[in-house]
Amino acid sequence: MAGGNFMVADEGGCEYPGKLTRYVALTCIMAAMGGLIFGYDIGISGGVTSMDPFLKLFFPSVYRKEALDTSTNQYCKFDSQLLTLFTSSLYVAALIASFVASFVSKKHGRKVTMFLGGLFFLFGAVLNAAAVHISMLILGRILLGVGVGFANQSVPIYLSEIAPYKYRGTFNVLFQLAITVGILIANIVNFLTNKISAGWGWRVSLGGAAVPALVILISSLFLDDTPSSLIQRGKSEEAEQLLKKIRGVDNVDAELKDLVEASEASKKVQHPWKVLLRVRKYKPQLILSTLIPTFQQLTGINVVMFYAPVLFQTLGFKANASLMSAVITGAVNVGATFISVYCTDRYGRKVLLLTGGVLMCVFQALVAGLIGWKFGTTGVVATVLPQSYAILVVLCICVFVAAFAFSWGPLGWLIPSEISPLEVRSAAQSVTVSMNMLFTFAVAQVFLKVLCWMKFGLFIFFAAFVFIMTLFVYFYVPETKNIPIEEMSRVWGEHWYWKNYMDEQSPAEEVV
């Protein structure tokens, strides 16, 4: 895998020599495994909430309504704020933890932040597996959330900083690939543990989160920190040696010089949060770091991925069939992500976002039509769903999931992680993580309640957002393919709209 020489001219006419080395490829793969914990949690929570023994122990009212009350409106059978709190509490914790992780990442490096993410996630997994009361369950979810917040803060930045610019998109997409693999593994685990007749299969599912936690925990011990982070913490000599190692050449003077200059500029910024929020030249990064993760969650993808088993069960599938359908969508999610791995650095970010947006809009509208046609507004269906209809629903959902997996799934993490200069990079990534977690929490917490209220119209609501965000991408998201991360400022200066925010004032001059 060594090879792939590349050179890029910087603003002073120098060139960055280098090649894709086996070391940097292995390093990026190991770091990207941090996505496993996020993916495993997304997949596992929806599965266990469809298991009868789990519902009987922690949510008996939901179990009675789901299993015993056949007259219940199909849209409302899983409507329980306590049940959704089990899922969504993790994302509130991740939101808050991302701000703490921003400080840790800047002061102690990306590697330490990843290690702490794995450690917190491990504690949460153990507590959830041993839970005997709802309070233990929620506390375990909070610890899992802290782990997710730390991992999601550090991993995308780590990948963007250490990968060669020419392969930055490909390696960053590995983070999303790990998320999809985690979801698939969780769906398979749920399908298997639901067959355990003793009724403790849900403990295996929740406790299984310890495995991806150990993966990121152990991986982080063998990783070097990024050159940018080392220079930012005053370790220039160590950064120079690392640059030579990861670029596979001895001549790294030009790239090192630009990294040092970026670090010096960042040291003049004492309050990165204040700078990000107040300085006009950083408005493009702030706006995109806010809107991209917001739009990512308003696609409605987590409606499918959190509650896939519950959703399919609501549509009339039996318990094992619903879990099997979730496995199918999980496999599609993984497979389609490889499209992004292959295409991101070849064809660019925008073409994938636009293509994915069109497909998601169309097929989510079809899902809404199919659900509305069968259940109407009453949510009561008198007959068992025909097999052909069930296959059609699963097929439409799979196309929607595939479109998300090669577009907004990976690129919703990649683009925010690569657009910000070093002085505000950690702060901007915290904005991305916190907005992602905020809207993930909101969707998880209100989905079942809103499904009960809006019926199939909820999917039309999400489709409308997909249409809006696709227009936003067309007009306002610049192409960042093959742009070195320390030269990203030129993207804004060349954009028809964002160039209006570019000026020569320094952060120190603008922020009091």
C-alpha positions as CSV (number, residue, x, y, z in Angstrom):
1,M,0.0,0.0,0.0
2,A,3.0,2.2,0.2
3,G,3.3,4.5,-2.8
4,G,1.0,7.0,-4.4
5,N,3.4,9.9,-4.6
6,F,1.8,13.4,-4.4
7,M,2.9,17.0,-4.3
8,V,1.0,20.2,-3.7
9,A,2.1,23.7,-4.1
10,D,1.5,25.9,-1.1
11,E,0.8,29.7,-1.2
12,G,4.5,30.5,-1.2
13,G,5.3,28.2,-4.2
14,C,6.8,25.4,-2.2
15,E,5.7,21.8,-2.5
16,Y,4.6,19.1,0.0
17,P,6.3,15.9,-1.1
18,G,5.0,12.6,0.3
19,K,3.4,9.3,-0.4
20,L,0.7,7.1,1.1
21,T,2.6,4.8,3.5
22,R,1.5,1.6,5.1
23,Y,2.0,3.2,8.5
24,V,-0.4,6.0,7.9
25,A,-3.0,3.7,6.3
26,L,-2.9,1.4,9.4
27,T,-3.0,4.3,11.7
28,C,-6.1,5.7,10.1
29,I,-7.8,2.4,10.1
30,M,-7.1,1.9,13.8
31,A,-8.3,5.4,14.7
32,A,-11.4,5.0,12.6
33,M,-12.4,2.1,14.7
34,G,-13.6,4.7,17.2
35,G,-16.8,4.8,15.1
36,L,-17.6,1.2,16.3
37,I,-18.8,2.4,19.6
38,F,-21.2,5.0,18.2
39,G,-22.6,2.5,15.6
40,Y,-23.0,-0.4,18.0
41,D,-25.0,1.8,20.3
42,I,-27.3,3.1,17.5
43,G,-28.0,-0.5,16.5
44,I,-28.3,-2.1,19.9
45,S,-30.7,0.3,21.6
46,G,-33.5,-0.2,19.0
47,G,-33.2,-4.0,19.1
48,V,-33.4,-4.4,22.9
49,T,-36.4,-2.2,23.1
50,S,-38.3,-4.7,20.9
51,M,-37.4,-7.7,23.2
52,D,-40.2,-8.8,25.5
53,P,-38.0,-9.7,28.6
54,F,-36.4,-6.3,28.5
55,L,-39.7,-4.5,28.2
56,K,-41.2,-6.7,31.0
57,L,-38.5,-5.7,33.4
58,F,-38.0,-2.0,32.7
59,F,-41.1,-0.9,30.7
60,P,-44.0,-3.1,31.7
61,S,-46.6,-0.7,30.5
62,V,-45.1,-0.7,27.0
63,Y,-45.0,-4.5,27.0
64,R,-48.7,-4.7,28.0
65,K,-49.7,-2.3,25.2
66,E,-47.4,-3.9,22.6
67,A,-48.1,-7.6,23.4
68,L,-51.5,-7.8,25.0
69,D,-53.6,-4.9,23.7
70,T,-54.4,-5.8,20.1
71,S,-56.7,-2.8,19.7
72,T,-53.9,-0.2,20.1
73,N,-53.2,2.1,17.2
74,Q,-50.2,0.8,15.3
75,Y,-48.6,4.2,15.3
76,C,-48.8,4.6,19.0
77,K,-48.1,1.1,20.4
78,F,-44.5,2.0,21.5
79,D,-45.2,5.6,22.6
80,S,-43.5,5.9,25.9
81,Q,-41.3,8.9,27.0
82,L,-39.5,6.7,29.5
83,L,-38.7,4.2,26.8
84,T,-37.3,6.9,24.5
85,L,-35.4,8.5,27.4
86,F,-33.5,5.2,27.6
87,T,-32.3,5.8,24.0
88,S,-31.9,9.5,24.0
89,S,-30.2,10.1,27.4
90,L,-26.9,9.0,25.8
91,Y,-27.0,11.9,23.3
92,V,-27.6,14.6,26.0
93,A,-24.5,13.2,27.8
94,A,-22.5,13.2,24.5
95,L,-23.6,16.8,23.8
96,I,-22.2,18.0,27.1
97,A,-19.2,15.8,27.0
98,S,-18.2,17.2,23.6
99,F,-17.4,20.6,25.1
100,V,-15.2,19.0,27.7
101,A,-13.6,16.9,25.0
102,S,-12.7,20.0,23.0
103,F,-10.6,21.3,25.9
104,V,-9.0,17.9,26.5
105,S,-8.3,17.5,22.7
106,K,-6.5,20.9,22.5
107,K,-4.5,20.6,25.8
108,H,-3.7,16.9,25.8
109,G,-4.1,15.7,22.2
110,R,-6.4,13.6,20.1
111,K,-4.9,10.3,21.3
112,V,-5.7,10.9,25.0
113,T,-9.3,12.1,24.1
114,M,-9.9,8.8,22.1
115,F,-8.6,6.8,25.1
116,L,-10.9,8.5,27.5
117,G,-13.8,7.9,25.1
118,G,-13.2,4.2,25.1
119,L,-12.8,4.1,28.9
120,F,-16.1,5.8,29.6
121,F,-17.9,3.6,27.0
122,L,-16.5,0.5,28.7
123,F,-17.8,1.6,32.1
124,G,-21.3,2.3,30.6
125,A,-21.4,-1.1,28.9
126,V,-20.7,-3.0,32.1
127,L,-23.3,-1.0,34.1
128,N,-26.0,-1.6,31.4
129,A,-25.3,-5.3,31.3
130,A,-25.7,-5.5,35.1
131,A,-28.7,-3.3,35.4
132,V,-31.5,-4.4,37.6
133,H,-33.3,-1.0,37.9
134,I,-34.1,1.7,35.4
135,S,-31.8,4.1,37.2
136,M,-28.8,1.8,36.5
137,L,-29.9,1.6,32.9
138,I,-30.0,5.4,32.4
139,L,-26.7,6.0,34.3
140,G,-25.0,3.4,32.1
141,R,-26.4,5.2,29.0
142,I,-25.0,8.5,30.3
143,L,-21.5,7.0,30.6
144,L,-21.9,5.6,27.1
145,G,-22.8,9.1,26.0
146,V,-19.6,10.6,27.5
147,G,-17.6,8.0,25.6
148,V,-19.4,8.8,22.3
149,G,-18.9,12.5,22.9
150,F,-15.1,12.1,23.4
151,A,-14.7,9.7,20.5
152,N,-16.7,11.7,18.0
153,Q,-14.8,14.9,19.0
154,S,-11.4,13.4,18.4
155,V,-11.5,10.7,15.7
156,P,-12.7,12.8,12.7
157,I,-10.1,15.5,13.5
158,Y,-7.4,12.9,14.0
159,L,-8.1,11.4,10.6
160,S,-8.3,14.8,8.8
161,E,-5.0,15.9,10.4
162,I,-2.9,12.8,9.8
163,A,-4.1,11.6,6.4
164,P,-2.3,12.9,3.3
165,Y,-4.6,15.6,1.7
166,K,-5.1,13.5,-1.4
167,Y,-6.6,10.6,0.6
168,R,-8.2,12.7,3.4
169,G,-11.7,12.0,2.3
170,T,-11.2,8.2,1.9
171,F,-9.6,7.8,5.3
172,N,-12.1,10.0,7.1
173,V,-15.0,8.1,5.6
174,L,-13.6,5.0,7.4
175,F,-15.0,6.5,10.5
176,Q,-18.5,6.3,9.1
177,L,-17.8,2.9,7.7
178,A,-16.9,1.8,11.3
179,I,-20.2,3.3,12.5
180,T,-22.1,1.2,9.9
181,V,-20.2,-1.9,10.8
182,G,-21.0,-1.3,14.5
183,I,-24.7,-0.9,13.6
184,L,-24.7,-4.2,11.6
185,I,-22.9,-6.1,14.3
186,A,-25.4,-4.8,16.9
187,N,-28.3,-5.9,14.7
188,I,-26.9,-9.4,14.3
189,V,-26.2,-9.6,18.0
190,N,-29.8,-8.6,18.8
191,F,-31.2,-11.1,16.3
192,L,-29.2,-13.9,18.0
193,T,-29.7,-12.9,21.6
194,N,-33.4,-12.6,21.1
195,K,-33.5,-16.3,20.6
196,I,-32.1,-17.0,24.2
197,S,-35.1,-18.5,25.9
198,A,-33.9,-17.7,29.4
199,G,-34.8,-14.0,28.9
200,W,-31.3,-12.5,29.5
201,G,-30.4,-12.0,25.9
202,W,-30.7,-8.2,26.2
203,R,-27.9,-8.3,28.8
204,V,-25.6,-9.9,26.2
205,S,-26.6,-7.2,23.7
206,L,-26.0,-4.3,26.0
207,G,-22.8,-5.8,27.5
208,G,-21.5,-6.5,24.1
209,A,-20.7,-2.7,23.8
210,A,-17.6,-3.5,25.9
211,V,-16.0,-5.1,22.8
212,P,-15.9,-2.0,20.6
213,A,-15.0,0.0,23.7
214,L,-11.9,-2.2,24.2
215,V,-11.1,-1.9,20.5
216,I,-10.7,1.9,20.6
217,L,-9.2,1.8,24.1
218,I,-6.4,-0.6,23.0
219,S,-6.0,1.0,19.6
220,S,-5.4,4.5,21.1
221,L,-2.5,3.1,23.1
222,F,-0.6,2.3,19.9
223,L,-1.4,5.5,18.0
224,D,0.9,8.5,17.6
225,D,-0.7,11.9,18.0
226,T,-1.1,14.1,15.0
227,P,1.7,16.6,13.9
228,S,-0.7,19.5,14.3
229,S,-1.6,18.5,17.8
230,L,2.1,17.9,18.7
231,I,3.1,21.4,17.4
232,Q,0.2,23.0,19.1
233,R,1.5,21.6,22.4
234,G,5.1,22.7,21.8
235,K,6.6,19.4,20.6
236,S,7.9,20.6,17.2
237,E,10.8,18.2,17.0
238,E,8.6,15.2,17.7
239,A,6.2,16.5,15.1
240,E,8.9,16.7,12.5
241,Q,10.0,13.1,13.1
242,L,6.4,12.0,12.9
243,L,5.8,13.9,9.7
244,K,8.8,12.1,8.1
245,K,7.4,8.8,9.3
246,I,3.8,9.3,8.0
247,R,4.7,11.0,4.7
248,G,7.5,8.5,3.9
249,V,10.1,11.1,3.0
250,D,12.7,13.2,4.8
251,N,11.9,16.5,3.1
252,V,8.9,17.7,5.1
253,D,10.2,21.3,5.6
254,A,7.4,23.0,3.6
255,E,4.5,21.2,5.3
256,L,6.2,21.6,8.8
257,K,6.6,25.3,8.2
258,D,2.9,25.7,7.3
259,L,1.9,23.7,10.4
260,V,4.2,25.7,12.7
261,E,2.8,29.0,11.2
262,A,-0.8,27.7,11.8
263,S,0.1,26.8,15.3
264,E,1.7,30.2,16.0
265,A,-1.5,31.8,14.7
266,S,-3.6,29.6,17.0
267,K,-1.6,30.5,20.0
268,K,-2.6,34.1,19.6
269,V,-6.2,33.0,20.0
270,Q,-6.8,32.7,23.8
271,H,-10.5,32.1,23.5
272,P,-11.3,30.0,20.5
273,W,-15.0,29.8,21.3
274,K,-15.3,33.5,21.4
275,V,-13.3,33.8,18.2
276,L,-15.4,31.2,16.4
277,L,-18.7,32.9,17.5
278,R,-17.6,36.6,17.0
279,V,-15.0,36.9,14.2
280,R,-16.6,37.4,10.8
281,K,-14.0,35.4,8.8
282,Y,-15.0,32.3,10.7
283,K,-18.7,32.6,10.1
284,P,-18.7,30.1,7.1
285,Q,-17.1,27.4,9.4
286,L,-19.5,28.1,12.2
287,I,-22.5,28.0,10.0
288,L,-21.5,24.8,8.2
289,S,-20.4,23.2,11.5
290,T,-23.9,23.9,12.8
291,L,-26.1,23.2,9.8
292,I,-24.4,20.1,8.4
293,P,-24.8,17.9,11.5
294,T,-28.3,19.3,12.0
295,F,-29.4,18.4,8.5
296,Q,-27.7,15.0,8.9
297,Q,-30.1,14.1,11.7
298,L,-33.2,15.7,10.1
299,T,-32.9,13.2,7.2
300,G,-34.7,10.9,9.5
301,I,-32.0,8.2,9.3
302,N,-32.0,7.6,13.0
303,V,-35.8,7.0,12.9
304,V,-34.8,3.9,10.8
305,M,-31.5,3.0,12.5
306,F,-32.6,3.5,16.2
307,Y,-36.0,2.0,15.8
308,A,-35.7,-0.3,12.8
309,P,-36.9,-3.4,14.8
310,V,-39.7,-1.3,16.5
311,L,-40.6,0.3,13.2
312,F,-40.9,-3.0,11.4
313,Q,-42.8,-4.5,14.3
314,T,-45.2,-1.5,14.2
315,L,-45.7,-2.3,10.5
316,G,-46.8,-5.8,11.4
317,F,-43.7,-7.8,11.2
318,K,-43.2,-10.4,14.0
319,A,-40.4,-9.9,16.5
320,N,-37.7,-12.1,14.8
321,A,-38.7,-10.9,11.4
322,S,-38.4,-7.3,12.5
323,L,-34.9,-7.9,13.9
324,M,-34.0,-9.7,10.6
325,S,-35.2,-6.7,8.6
326,A,-33.0,-4.5,10.8
327,V,-30.0,-6.8,9.9
328,I,-30.8,-6.4,6.2
329,T,-30.8,-2.6,6.5
330,G,-27.6,-2.7,8.5
331,A,-25.9,-4.8,5.8
332,V,-27.1,-2.3,3.1
333,N,-25.7,0.5,5.3
334,V,-22.2,-1.1,5.4
335,G,-22.2,-2.0,1.7
336,A,-23.3,1.5,0.5
337,T,-20.6,3.2,2.6
338,F,-18.0,1.6,0.4
339,I,-19.3,3.8,-2.4
340,S,-18.3,6.8,-0.5
341,V,-14.9,5.3,0.4
342,Y,-14.2,4.9,-3.3
343,C,-15.8,8.1,-4.7
344,T,-15.2,10.8,-2.1
345,D,-11.7,11.7,-3.3
346,R,-12.3,10.8,-6.9
347,Y,-15.5,12.7,-7.6
348,G,-15.8,15.1,-4.7
349,R,-18.1,15.7,-1.8
350,K,-20.9,17.7,-3.5
351,V,-21.8,15.2,-6.2
352,L,-22.3,12.5,-3.5
353,L,-24.4,14.8,-1.3
354,L,-26.6,15.9,-4.1
355,T,-27.2,12.4,-5.5
356,G,-27.9,11.0,-2.0
357,G,-30.2,13.8,-1.2
358,V,-32.4,13.2,-4.3
359,L,-32.6,9.5,-3.6
360,M,-33.4,9.9,0.0
361,C,-36.2,12.5,-0.7
362,V,-37.9,10.2,-3.3
363,F,-37.7,7.0,-1.3
364,Q,-38.7,8.5,2.0
365,A,-41.8,9.9,0.3
366,L,-42.5,6.4,-1.0
367,V,-42.2,4.9,2.5
368,A,-44.7,7.5,3.7
369,G,-47.1,6.6,0.9
370,L,-46.8,2.8,1.6
371,I,-47.4,3.3,5.3
372,G,-50.3,5.7,4.8
373,W,-51.9,3.4,2.2
374,K,-51.9,0.4,4.5
375,F,-52.7,2.1,7.9
376,G,-54.3,5.4,6.8
377,T,-54.7,7.9,9.7
378,T,-56.2,5.4,12.2
379,G,-53.1,3.1,12.4
380,V,-55.4,0.0,12.5
381,V,-54.9,-2.8,10.0
382,A,-57.4,-5.6,9.9
383,T,-55.3,-8.2,8.0
384,V,-51.8,-9.5,8.1
385,L,-49.5,-7.6,5.7
386,P,-48.9,-9.5,2.5
387,Q,-45.4,-10.7,1.9
388,S,-45.0,-8.6,-1.3
389,Y,-46.0,-5.5,0.5
390,A,-43.6,-6.2,3.4
391,I,-40.7,-6.7,0.8
392,L,-41.6,-3.5,-0.9
393,V,-41.4,-1.5,2.4
394,V,-38.1,-3.1,3.3
395,L,-36.7,-2.4,-0.2
396,C,-37.7,1.3,-0.1
397,I,-36.1,1.7,3.3
398,C,-33.0,0.0,2.1
399,V,-32.6,2.4,-0.8
400,F,-33.1,5.3,1.6
401,V,-30.4,3.9,3.9
402,A,-28.0,3.2,1.0
403,A,-28.4,6.8,-0.2
404,F,-27.6,8.1,3.3
405,A,-24.7,5.8,3.7
406,F,-22.8,7.0,0.7
407,S,-23.6,10.7,1.2
408,W,-24.8,12.5,4.4
409,G,-23.6,9.7,6.7
410,P,-19.8,9.9,6.1
411,L,-19.7,13.4,4.7
412,G,-21.7,14.9,7.6
413,W,-18.6,14.1,9.7
414,L,-15.9,14.6,7.0
415,I,-16.7,18.1,5.8
416,P,-16.9,19.8,9.3
417,S,-13.7,18.2,10.4
418,E,-11.7,19.5,7.4
419,I,-12.9,23.1,6.9
420,S,-11.6,24.9,10.0
421,P,-8.2,26.4,10.7
422,L,-6.2,25.0,13.6
423,E,-7.0,27.9,16.0
424,V,-10.7,27.1,16.1
425,R,-10.7,23.5,14.9
426,S,-11.4,21.8,18.2
427,A,-14.1,24.4,19.0
428,A,-15.8,23.9,15.6
429,Q,-15.7,20.2,16.0
430,S,-17.4,20.5,19.3
431,V,-20.1,22.5,17.6
432,T,-20.5,19.7,15.1
433,V,-20.7,17.0,17.7
434,S,-23.0,18.9,20.0
435,M,-25.4,19.8,17.2
436,N,-25.4,16.2,16.0
437,M,-26.1,14.9,19.5
438,L,-28.7,17.6,20.2
439,F,-30.8,16.7,17.1
440,T,-30.1,13.0,17.6
441,F,-31.5,13.3,21.1
442,A,-34.5,15.3,19.9
443,V,-35.3,12.8,17.1
444,A,-34.9,9.9,19.5
445,Q,-36.9,11.4,22.3
446,V,-39.9,12.6,20.3
447,F,-40.0,10.2,17.3
448,L,-42.5,7.7,18.8
449,K,-44.6,10.5,20.2
450,V,-44.7,12.4,16.9
451,L,-45.3,9.2,15.0
452,C,-48.4,8.6,17.1
453,W,-49.5,12.2,16.3
454,M,-48.4,12.8,12.7
455,K,-48.9,9.2,11.5
456,F,-47.2,8.6,8.1
457,G,-46.9,12.4,7.7
458,L,-43.8,12.3,9.8
459,F,-41.9,10.7,6.9
460,I,-43.2,13.4,4.6
461,F,-41.8,15.9,7.1
462,F,-38.3,14.4,6.9
463,A,-38.5,14.2,3.1
464,A,-39.2,17.9,3.0
465,F,-36.1,18.6,5.1
466,V,-34.0,16.4,2.7
467,F,-35.2,18.6,-0.1
468,I,-34.3,21.8,1.7
469,M,-30.8,20.5,2.7
470,T,-30.1,19.3,-0.9
471,L,-30.7,22.9,-2.1
472,F,-28.5,24.2,0.6
473,V,-25.6,21.9,-0.5
474,Y,-26.1,23.0,-4.1
475,F,-25.7,26.7,-3.3
476,Y,-23.7,27.0,-0.1
477,V,-21.4,23.9,0.4
478,P,-18.0,24.4,-1.3
479,E,-16.1,21.5,-2.8
480,T,-13.1,20.6,-0.5
481,K,-11.7,17.7,-2.6
482,N,-7.8,17.7,-2.8
483,I,-7.4,20.9,-0.7
484,P,-4.7,20.6,2.0
485,I,-6.3,21.1,5.4
486,E,-4.0,24.1,6.2
487,E,-4.9,25.8,2.9
488,M,-8.7,25.5,3.2
489,S,-9.1,29.3,3.6
490,R,-8.8,29.6,-0.2
491,V,-12.0,27.7,-0.6
492,W,-14.0,30.4,1.2
493,G,-12.3,33.2,-0.7
494,E,-13.3,31.6,-4.1
495,H,-16.9,30.8,-3.1
496,W,-19.6,33.1,-4.6
497,Y,-21.2,33.8,-1.2
498,W,-18.7,33.0,1.5
499,K,-16.1,35.3,0.0
500,N,-18.1,38.2,1.5
501,Y,-17.0,37.1,4.9
502,M,-13.3,37.0,4.2
503,D,-11.1,39.9,5.5
504,E,-7.6,40.5,6.7
505,Q,-8.4,41.2,10.3
506,S,-6.8,38.8,12.8
507,P,-8.9,37.2,15.6
508,A,-6.9,39.2,18.2
509,E,-8.0,42.4,16.5
510,E,-11.6,41.6,16.4
511,V,-12.2,39.9,19.8
512,V,-12.1,42.0,22.9
